[in-house]
Amino acid sequence: MSSSKKVVLWSKEGCHFCGEVKAFLNEHNQPFENIEVQGNDVLRDVLEAKYGIRHVPVIEVGRDGIYEALLEADLDQLAQLLEKVDEAAAV
């Protein structure tokens, strides 16, 4: 049995694009974990090690420990990625 979909949002307070992503996820009743990077350079170091960037938002979507990441706040791409992960679980 497959685990449930997990969404992780790397964001910072005051980021307009981060707010758009949070609003989108809330409007679609999609639970998510928010990782606040403001004032925590270690977390930005993690982003740099994983994706070669230090900016937010970064959205990770996946299940069973396998994630895909969006490195920008493209809500259309986010909707497609959420759907893709759901479809993969149904197979």
Biopython code that builds the backbone (N, CA, C, O; Angstrom):
import numpy as np
from Bio.PDB.StructureBuilder import StructureBuilder

atoms = [
    (1, "MET", "N", (0.840, -1.184, 0.000)),
    (1, "MET", "CA", (0.000, 0.000, 0.000)),
    (1, "MET", "C", (0.882, 1.244, 0.000)),
    (1, "MET", "O", (1.861, 1.328, 0.742)),
    (2, "SER", "N", (0.534, 2.165, -0.808)),
    (2, "SER", "CA", (1.312, 3.378, -0.988)),
    (2, "SER", "C", (1.020, 4.378, 0.123)),
    (2, "SER", "O", (-0.115, 4.485, 0.588)),
    (3, "SER", "N", (2.036, 5.102, 0.543)),
    (3, "SER", "CA", (1.810, 6.133, 1.554)),
    (3, "SER", "C", (1.120, 7.324, 0.919)),
    (3, "SER", "O", (1.031, 7.420, -0.305)),
    (4, "SER", "N", (0.633, 8.226, 1.751)),
    (4, "SER", "CA", (-0.070, 9.382, 1.221)),
    (4, "SER", "C", (0.906, 10.394, 0.631)),
    (4, "SER", "O", (2.091, 10.434, 0.963)),
    (5, "LYS", "N", (0.358, 11.193, -0.243)),
    (5, "LYS", "CA", (1.152, 12.244, -0.893)),
    (5, "LYS", "C", (1.630, 13.237, 0.158)),
    (5, "LYS", "O", (0.905, 13.563, 1.098)),
    (6, "LYS", "N", (2.849, 13.706, -0.011)),
    (6, "LYS", "CA", (3.409, 14.703, 0.901)),
    (6, "LYS", "C", (3.871, 15.897, 0.080)),
    (6, "LYS", "O", (4.479, 15.752, -0.980)),
    (7, "VAL", "N", (3.567, 17.072, 0.595)),
    (7, "VAL", "CA", (3.980, 18.327, -0.031)),
    (7, "VAL", "C", (4.786, 19.105, 0.999)),
    (7, "VAL", "O", (4.344, 19.302, 2.131)),
    (8, "VAL", "N", (5.972, 19.546, 0.591)),
    (8, "VAL", "CA", (6.837, 20.342, 1.455)),
    (8, "VAL", "C", (7.103, 21.671, 0.745)),
    (8, "VAL", "O", (7.560, 21.693, -0.398)),
    (9, "LEU", "N", (6.818, 22.757, 1.423)),
    (9, "LEU", "CA", (7.051, 24.092, 0.879)),
    (9, "LEU", "C", (8.169, 24.749, 1.670)),
    (9, "LEU", "O", (8.067, 24.929, 2.884)),
    (10, "TRP", "N", (9.236, 25.104, 0.971)),
    (10, "TRP", "CA", (10.330, 25.890, 1.555)),
    (10, "TRP", "C", (9.986, 27.343, 1.258)),
    (10, "TRP", "O", (9.837, 27.720, 0.096)),
    (11, "SER", "N", (9.857, 28.159, 2.301)),
    (11, "SER", "CA", (9.403, 29.527, 2.091)),
    (11, "SER", "C", (10.028, 30.466, 3.115)),
    (11, "SER", "O", (10.776, 30.048, 3.999)),
    (12, "LYS", "N", (9.696, 31.758, 2.968)),
    (12, "LYS", "CA", (10.086, 32.738, 3.979)),
    (12, "LYS", "C", (8.961, 33.743, 4.123)),
    (12, "LYS", "O", (8.219, 34.018, 3.179)),
    (13, "GLU", "N", (8.854, 34.280, 5.317)),
    (13, "GLU", "CA", (7.828, 35.273, 5.624)),
    (13, "GLU", "C", (8.026, 36.493, 4.725)),
    (13, "GLU", "O", (9.149, 36.952, 4.520)),
    (14, "GLY", "N", (6.919, 37.008, 4.194)),
    (14, "GLY", "CA", (6.978, 38.194, 3.357)),
    (14, "GLY", "C", (7.235, 37.924, 1.886)),
    (14, "GLY", "O", (7.246, 38.858, 1.084)),
    (15, "CYS", "N", (7.442, 36.678, 1.515)),
    (15, "CYS", "CA", (7.670, 36.312, 0.112)),
    (15, "CYS", "C", (6.318, 36.214, -0.601)),
    (15, "CYS", "O", (5.495, 35.358, -0.276)),
    (16, "HIS", "N", (6.105, 37.092, -1.565)),
    (16, "HIS", "CA", (4.840, 37.138, -2.302)),
    (16, "HIS", "C", (4.554, 35.803, -2.994)),
    (16, "HIS", "O", (3.437, 35.291, -2.913)),
    (17, "PHE", "N", (5.543, 35.244, -3.666)),
    (17, "PHE", "CA", (5.347, 33.988, -4.382)),
    (17, "PHE", "C", (5.064, 32.835, -3.421)),
    (17, "PHE", "O", (4.256, 31.956, -3.720)),
    (18, "CYS", "N", (5.730, 32.840, -2.267)),
    (18, "CYS", "CA", (5.476, 31.814, -1.247)),
    (18, "CYS", "C", (4.020, 31.894, -0.789)),
    (18, "CYS", "O", (3.360, 30.870, -0.613)),
    (19, "GLY", "N", (3.530, 33.111, -0.599)),
    (19, "GLY", "CA", (2.134, 33.315, -0.207)),
    (19, "GLY", "C", (1.166, 32.791, -1.244)),
    (19, "GLY", "O", (0.135, 32.215, -0.895)),
    (20, "GLU", "N", (1.483, 32.984, -2.519)),
    (20, "GLU", "CA", (0.625, 32.468, -3.587)),
    (20, "GLU", "C", (0.549, 30.947, -3.541)),
    (20, "GLU", "O", (-0.523, 30.366, -3.711)),
    (21, "VAL", "N", (1.686, 30.312, -3.311)),
    (21, "VAL", "CA", (1.719, 28.850, -3.248)),
    (21, "VAL", "C", (0.912, 28.366, -2.037)),
    (21, "VAL", "O", (0.127, 27.425, -2.158)),
    (22, "LYS", "N", (1.093, 28.992, -0.887)),
    (22, "LYS", "CA", (0.333, 28.609, 0.314)),
    (22, "LYS", "C", (-1.166, 28.754, 0.066)),
    (22, "LYS", "O", (-1.942, 27.867, 0.424)),
    (23, "ALA", "N", (-1.576, 29.861, -0.541)),
    (23, "ALA", "CA", (-2.997, 30.085, -0.826)),
    (23, "ALA", "C", (-3.528, 29.014, -1.771)),
    (23, "ALA", "O", (-4.625, 28.495, -1.566)),
    (24, "PHE", "N", (-2.758, 28.680, -2.803)),
    (24, "PHE", "CA", (-3.162, 27.648, -3.763)),
    (24, "PHE", "C", (-3.361, 26.312, -3.052)),
    (24, "PHE", "O", (-4.380, 25.649, -3.241)),
    (25, "LEU", "N", (-2.389, 25.922, -2.236)),
    (25, "LEU", "CA", (-2.486, 24.638, -1.538)),
    (25, "LEU", "C", (-3.677, 24.622, -0.578)),
    (25, "LEU", "O", (-4.389, 23.621, -0.489)),
    (26, "ASN", "N", (-3.891, 25.712, 0.129)),
    (26, "ASN", "CA", (-5.029, 25.792, 1.045)),
    (26, "ASN", "C", (-6.356, 25.742, 0.301)),
    (26, "ASN", "O", (-7.287, 25.066, 0.740)),
    (27, "GLU", "N", (-6.454, 26.453, -0.828)),
    (27, "GLU", "CA", (-7.685, 26.457, -1.627)),
    (27, "GLU", "C", (-8.004, 25.064, -2.158)),
    (27, "GLU", "O", (-9.172, 24.723, -2.342)),
    (28, "HIS", "N", (-6.982, 24.263, -2.401)),
    (28, "HIS", "CA", (-7.169, 22.910, -2.924)),
    (28, "HIS", "C", (-7.144, 21.857, -1.814)),
    (28, "HIS", "O", (-7.013, 20.663, -2.080)),
    (29, "ASN", "N", (-7.271, 22.321, -0.566)),
    (29, "ASN", "CA", (-7.304, 21.419, 0.600)),
    (29, "ASN", "C", (-6.146, 20.431, 0.591)),
    (29, "ASN", "O", (-6.309, 19.263, 0.944)),
    (30, "GLN", "N", (-4.985, 20.908, 0.188)),
    (30, "GLN", "CA", (-3.785, 20.070, 0.141)),
    (30, "GLN", "C", (-2.923, 20.377, 1.356)),
    (30, "GLN", "O", (-2.326, 21.450, 1.440)),
    (31, "PRO", "N", (-2.853, 19.430, 2.307)),
    (31, "PRO", "CA", (-1.966, 19.647, 3.452)),
    (31, "PRO", "C", (-0.516, 19.762, 2.990)),
    (31, "PRO", "O", (-0.108, 19.141, 2.008)),
    (32, "PHE", "N", (0.248, 20.565, 3.714)),
    (32, "PHE", "CA", (1.663, 20.717, 3.369)),
    (32, "PHE", "C", (2.458, 21.054, 4.614)),
    (32, "PHE", "O", (1.945, 21.613, 5.583)),
    (33, "GLU", "N", (3.726, 20.693, 4.550)),
    (33, "GLU", "CA", (4.673, 21.070, 5.595)),
    (33, "GLU", "C", (5.389, 22.315, 5.118)),
    (33, "GLU", "O", (5.883, 22.355, 3.991)),
    (34, "ASN", "N", (5.449, 23.324, 5.959)),
    (34, "ASN", "CA", (6.143, 24.556, 5.597)),
    (34, "ASN", "C", (7.485, 24.610, 6.328)),
    (34, "ASN", "O", (7.541, 24.496, 7.552)),
    (35, "ILE", "N", (8.550, 24.784, 5.569)),
    (35, "ILE", "CA", (9.875, 24.963, 6.150)),
    (35, "ILE", "C", (10.263, 26.422, 5.961)),
    (35, "ILE", "O", (10.495, 26.875, 4.840)),
    (36, "GLU", "N", (10.330, 27.150, 7.066)),
    (36, "GLU", "CA", (10.636, 28.585, 7.072)),
    (36, "GLU", "C", (12.147, 28.770, 7.058)),
    (36, "GLU", "O", (12.835, 28.363, 7.994)),
    (37, "VAL", "N", (12.666, 29.386, 5.990)),
    (37, "VAL", "CA", (14.118, 29.543, 5.852)),
    (37, "VAL", "C", (14.631, 30.898, 6.341)),
    (37, "VAL", "O", (15.838, 31.094, 6.480)),
    (38, "GLN", "N", (13.719, 31.827, 6.600)),
    (38, "GLN", "CA", (14.121, 33.175, 7.034)),
    (38, "GLN", "C", (15.002, 33.092, 8.274)),
    (38, "GLN", "O", (14.612, 32.496, 9.278)),
    (39, "GLY", "N", (16.172, 33.682, 8.205)),
    (39, "GLY", "CA", (17.073, 33.724, 9.342)),
    (39, "GLY", "C", (17.767, 32.406, 9.648)),
    (39, "GLY", "O", (18.372, 32.257, 10.711)),
    (40, "ASN", "N", (17.688, 31.453, 8.736)),
    (40, "ASN", "CA", (18.307, 30.153, 8.978)),
    (40, "ASN", "C", (19.128, 29.748, 7.750)),
    (40, "ASN", "O", (18.636, 29.047, 6.866)),
    (41, "ASP", "N", (20.374, 30.197, 7.710)),
    (41, "ASP", "CA", (21.232, 29.925, 6.561)),
    (41, "ASP", "C", (21.496, 28.445, 6.360)),
    (41, "ASP", "O", (21.774, 28.018, 5.239)),
    (42, "VAL", "N", (21.417, 27.653, 7.419)),
    (42, "VAL", "CA", (21.626, 26.205, 7.278)),
    (42, "VAL", "C", (20.569, 25.612, 6.342)),
    (42, "VAL", "O", (20.879, 24.746, 5.523)),
    (43, "LEU", "N", (19.329, 26.075, 6.463)),
    (43, "LEU", "CA", (18.276, 25.573, 5.576)),
    (43, "LEU", "C", (18.521, 26.008, 4.129)),
    (43, "LEU", "O", (18.259, 25.246, 3.199)),
    (44, "ARG", "N", (19.015, 27.217, 3.941)),
    (44, "ARG", "CA", (19.355, 27.651, 2.583)),
    (44, "ARG", "C", (20.529, 26.825, 2.037)),
    (44, "ARG", "O", (20.600, 26.552, 0.839)),
    (45, "ASP", "N", (21.438, 26.434, 2.922)),
    (45, "ASP", "CA", (22.536, 25.540, 2.512)),
    (45, "ASP", "C", (21.989, 24.201, 2.039)),
    (45, "ASP", "O", (22.506, 23.621, 1.084)),
    (46, "VAL", "N", (20.945, 23.708, 2.700)),
    (46, "VAL", "CA", (20.307, 22.454, 2.282)),
    (46, "VAL", "C", (19.729, 22.610, 0.876)),
    (46, "VAL", "O", (19.910, 21.738, 0.026)),
    (47, "LEU", "N", (19.035, 23.718, 0.636)),
    (47, "LEU", "CA", (18.491, 23.964, -0.708)),
    (47, "LEU", "C", (19.601, 24.015, -1.751)),
    (47, "LEU", "O", (19.459, 23.480, -2.850)),
    (48, "GLU", "N", (20.698, 24.659, -1.399)),
    (48, "GLU", "CA", (21.818, 24.766, -2.337)),
    (48, "GLU", "C", (22.406, 23.384, -2.629)),
    (48, "GLU", "O", (22.740, 23.084, -3.775)),
    (49, "ALA", "N", (22.532, 22.554, -1.612)),
    (49, "ALA", "CA", (23.072, 21.208, -1.808)),
    (49, "ALA", "C", (22.127, 20.344, -2.644)),
    (49, "ALA", "O", (22.579, 19.563, -3.482)),
    (50, "LYS", "N", (20.823, 20.480, -2.421)),
    (50, "LYS", "CA", (19.845, 19.652, -3.129)),
    (50, "LYS", "C", (19.594, 20.131, -4.558)),
    (50, "LYS", "O", (19.511, 19.329, -5.488)),
    (51, "TYR", "N", (19.474, 21.466, -4.719)),
    (51, "TYR", "CA", (18.996, 22.005, -5.996)),
    (51, "TYR", "C", (19.895, 23.060, -6.622)),
    (51, "TYR", "O", (19.618, 23.525, -7.727)),
    (52, "GLY", "N", (20.959, 23.442, -5.942)),
    (52, "GLY", "CA", (21.860, 24.440, -6.501)),
    (52, "GLY", "C", (21.326, 25.856, -6.425)),
    (52, "GLY", "O", (21.806, 26.739, -7.135)),
    (53, "ILE", "N", (20.337, 26.083, -5.571)),
    (53, "ILE", "CA", (19.761, 27.423, -5.402)),
    (53, "ILE", "C", (19.629, 27.728, -3.921)),
    (53, "ILE", "O", (19.665, 26.824, -3.085)),
    (54, "ARG", "N", (19.478, 29.000, -3.602)),
    (54, "ARG", "CA", (19.269, 29.411, -2.212)),
    (54, "ARG", "C", (17.972, 30.205, -2.056)),
    (54, "ARG", "O", (17.681, 30.697, -0.965)),
    (55, "HIS", "N", (17.191, 30.336, -3.126)),
    (55, "HIS", "CA", (15.972, 31.145, -3.070)),
    (55, "HIS", "C", (14.742, 30.266, -2.844)),
    (55, "HIS", "O", (14.771, 29.052, -3.048)),
    (56, "VAL", "N", (13.680, 30.909, -2.425)),
    (56, "VAL", "CA", (12.400, 30.249, -2.237)),
    (56, "VAL", "C", (11.356, 30.978, -3.076)),
    (56, "VAL", "O", (11.584, 32.128, -3.452)),
    (57, "PRO", "N", (10.244, 30.367, -3.376)),
    (57, "PRO", "CA", (9.778, 29.094, -2.875)),
    (57, "PRO", "C", (10.360, 27.910, -3.642)),
    (57, "PRO", "O", (10.693, 28.000, -4.824)),
    (58, "VAL", "N", (10.466, 26.813, -2.926)),
    (58, "VAL", "CA", (10.743, 25.505, -3.507)),
    (58, "VAL", "C", (9.631, 24.597, -3.002)),
    (58, "VAL", "O", (9.345, 24.565, -1.806)),
    (59, "ILE", "N", (9.008, 23.864, -3.911)),
    (59, "ILE", "CA", (7.916, 22.983, -3.550)),
    (59, "ILE", "C", (8.313, 21.556, -3.904)),
    (59, "ILE", "O", (8.616, 21.256, -5.059)),
    (60, "GLU", "N", (8.311, 20.684, -2.909)),
    (60, "GLU", "CA", (8.613, 19.272, -3.126)),
    (60, "GLU", "C", (7.309, 18.478, -2.982)),
    (60, "GLU", "O", (6.563, 18.655, -2.019)),
    (61, "VAL", "N", (7.054, 17.607, -3.954)),
    (61, "VAL", "CA", (5.840, 16.799, -3.943)),
    (61, "VAL", "C", (6.235, 15.358, -4.213)),
    (61, "VAL", "O", (7.000, 15.081, -5.137)),
    (62, "GLY", "N", (5.715, 14.443, -3.410)),
    (62, "GLY", "CA", (6.019, 13.043, -3.650)),
    (62, "GLY", "C", (5.355, 12.120, -2.660)),
    (62, "GLY", "O", (4.474, 12.510, -1.894)),
    (63, "ARG", "N", (5.807, 10.885, -2.702)),
    (63, "ARG", "CA", (5.347, 9.870, -1.763)),
    (63, "ARG", "C", (6.400, 8.787, -1.701)),
    (63, "ARG", "O", (7.214, 8.639, -2.613)),
    (64, "ASP", "N", (6.376, 8.032, -0.620)),
    (64, "ASP", "CA", (7.317, 6.921, -0.436)),
    (64, "ASP", "C", (8.773, 7.375, -0.536)),
    (64, "ASP", "O", (9.627, 6.622, -1.002)),
    (65, "GLY", "N", (9.056, 8.598, -0.100)),
    (65, "GLY", "CA", (10.426, 9.093, -0.083)),
    (65, "GLY", "C", (10.971, 9.535, -1.431)),
    (65, "GLY", "O", (12.144, 9.894, -1.530)),
    (66, "ILE", "N", (10.148, 9.517, -2.464)),
    (66, "ILE", "CA", (10.576, 9.949, -3.800)),
    (66, "ILE", "C", (9.842, 11.245, -4.126)),
    (66, "ILE", "O", (8.613, 11.281, -4.193)),
    (67, "TYR", "N", (10.618, 12.307, -4.325)),
    (67, "TYR", "CA", (10.044, 13.631, -4.518)),
    (67, "TYR", "C", (10.505, 14.252, -5.821)),
    (67, "TYR", "O", (11.607, 13.996, -6.306)),
    (68, "GLU", "N", (9.624, 15.081, -6.375)),
    (68, "GLU", "CA", (9.982, 15.984, -7.463)),
    (68, "GLU", "C", (9.858, 17.389, -6.899)),
    (68, "GLU", "O", (9.035, 17.643, -6.019)),
    (69, "ALA", "N", (10.667, 18.289, -7.401)),
    (69, "ALA", "CA", (10.646, 19.654, -6.869)),
    (69, "ALA", "C", (10.365, 20.667, -7.972)),
    (69, "ALA", "O", (10.827, 20.534, -9.105)),
    (70, "LEU", "N", (9.601, 21.672, -7.603)),
    (70, "LEU", "CA", (9.423, 22.858, -8.438)),
    (70, "LEU", "C", (10.255, 23.957, -7.803)),
    (70, "LEU", "O", (10.157, 24.211, -6.603)),
    (71, "LEU", "N", (11.067, 24.597, -8.609)),
    (71, "LEU", "CA", (11.987, 25.614, -8.086)),
    (71, "LEU", "C", (11.482, 27.030, -8.315)),
    (71, "LEU", "O", (12.225, 27.998, -8.150)),
    (72, "GLU", "N", (10.209, 27.144, -8.697)),
    (72, "GLU", "CA", (9.589, 28.452, -8.871)),
    (72, "GLU", "C", (8.104, 28.324, -8.582)),
    (72, "GLU", "O", (7.576, 27.214, -8.533)),
    (73, "ALA", "N", (7.434, 29.433, -8.394)),
    (73, "ALA", "CA", (6.022, 29.430, -8.025)),
    (73, "ALA", "C", (5.136, 29.417, -9.271)),
    (73, "ALA", "O", (4.405, 30.373, -9.530)),
    (74, "ASP", "N", (5.205, 28.342, -10.031)),
    (74, "ASP", "CA", (4.348, 28.183, -11.207)),
    (74, "ASP", "C", (3.161, 27.312, -10.785)),
    (74, "ASP", "O", (3.287, 26.093, -10.676)),
    (75, "LEU", "N", (2.011, 27.947, -10.550)),
    (75, "LEU", "CA", (0.861, 27.234, -10.015)),
    (75, "LEU", "C", (0.300, 26.206, -10.987)),
    (75, "LEU", "O", (-0.225, 25.180, -10.555)),
    (76, "ASP", "N", (0.397, 26.456, -12.285)),
    (76, "ASP", "CA", (-0.042, 25.464, -13.273)),
    (76, "ASP", "C", (0.829, 24.214, -13.191)),
    (76, "ASP", "O", (0.319, 23.094, -13.207)),
    (77, "GLN", "N", (2.134, 24.408, -13.105)),
    (77, "GLN", "CA", (3.037, 23.267, -12.968)),
    (77, "GLN", "C", (2.803, 22.541, -11.654)),
    (77, "GLN", "O", (2.885, 21.313, -11.606)),
    (78, "LEU", "N", (2.513, 23.277, -10.590)),
    (78, "LEU", "CA", (2.226, 22.655, -9.304)),
    (78, "LEU", "C", (0.977, 21.785, -9.403)),
    (78, "LEU", "O", (0.973, 20.655, -8.914)),
    (79, "ALA", "N", (-0.071, 22.291, -10.022)),
    (79, "ALA", "CA", (-1.301, 21.502, -10.185)),
    (79, "ALA", "C", (-1.015, 20.225, -10.970)),
    (79, "ALA", "O", (-1.519, 19.157, -10.622)),
    (80, "GLN", "N", (-0.210, 20.329, -12.025)),
    (80, "GLN", "CA", (0.137, 19.156, -12.829)),
    (80, "GLN", "C", (0.945, 18.153, -12.018)),
    (80, "GLN", "O", (0.727, 16.947, -12.132)),
    (81, "LEU", "N", (1.874, 18.637, -11.204)),
    (81, "LEU", "CA", (2.700, 17.750, -10.392)),
    (81, "LEU", "C", (1.863, 17.043, -9.331)),
    (81, "LEU", "O", (2.048, 15.848, -9.100)),
    (82, "LEU", "N", (0.952, 17.755, -8.687)),
    (82, "LEU", "CA", (0.071, 17.135, -7.703)),
    (82, "LEU", "C", (-0.766, 16.028, -8.349)),
    (82, "LEU", "O", (-0.925, 14.944, -7.788)),
    (83, "GLU", "N", (-1.293, 16.320, -9.529)),
    (83, "GLU", "CA", (-2.093, 15.334, -10.261)),
    (83, "GLU", "C", (-1.244, 14.135, -10.670)),
    (83, "GLU", "O", (-1.692, 12.994, -10.560)),
    (84, "LYS", "N", (-0.041, 14.379, -11.133)),
    (84, "LYS", "CA", (0.864, 13.318, -11.549)),
    (84, "LYS", "C", (1.161, 12.353, -10.400)),
    (84, "LYS", "O", (1.157, 11.137, -10.586)),
    (85, "VAL", "N", (1.414, 12.898, -9.225)),
    (85, "VAL", "CA", (1.706, 12.065, -8.059)),
    (85, "VAL", "C", (0.471, 11.246, -7.674)),
    (85, "VAL", "O", (0.595, 10.080, -7.298)),
    (86, "ASP", "N", (-0.717, 11.847, -7.766)),
    (86, "ASP", "CA", (-1.946, 11.104, -7.488)),
    (86, "ASP", "C", (-2.153, 9.974, -8.492)),
    (86, "ASP", "O", (-2.520, 8.860, -8.117)),
    (87, "GLU", "N", (-1.917, 10.267, -9.765)),
    (87, "GLU", "CA", (-2.085, 9.248, -10.806)),
    (87, "GLU", "C", (-1.104, 8.098, -10.639)),
    (87, "GLU", "O", (-1.465, 6.939, -10.846)),
    (88, "ALA", "N", (0.121, 8.405, -10.271)),
    (88, "ALA", "CA", (1.139, 7.370, -10.071)),
    (88, "ALA", "C", (0.731, 6.438, -8.930)),
    (88, "ALA", "O", (1.013, 5.240, -8.972)),
    (89, "ALA", "N", (0.078, 6.980, -7.926)),
    (89, "ALA", "CA", (-0.343, 6.173, -6.786)),
    (89, "ALA", "C", (-1.491, 5.250, -7.152)),
    (89, "ALA", "O", (-1.654, 4.182, -6.563)),
    (90, "ALA", "N", (-2.297, 5.674, -8.141)),
    (90, "ALA", "CA", (-3.455, 4.887, -8.546)),
    (90, "ALA", "C", (-3.071, 3.687, -9.406)),
    (90, "ALA", "O", (-3.882, 2.780, -9.596)),
    (91, "VAL", "N", (-1.855, 3.672, -9.923)),
    (91, "VAL", "CA", (-1.417, 2.586, -10.815)),
    (91, "VAL", "C", (-1.030, 1.374, -10.014)),
    (91, "VAL", "O", (-0.634, 0.358, -10.585)),
]
sb = StructureBuilder()
sb.init_structure("model")
sb.init_model(0)
sb.init_chain("A")
sb.init_seg("    ")
for serial, (resi, resn, name, xyz) in enumerate(atoms, 1):
    if name == "N":
        sb.init_residue(resn, " ", resi, " ")
    sb.init_atom(name, np.array(xyz, "f"), 0.0, 1.0, " ", f" {name:<3s}", serial, name[0])
structure = sb.get_structure()
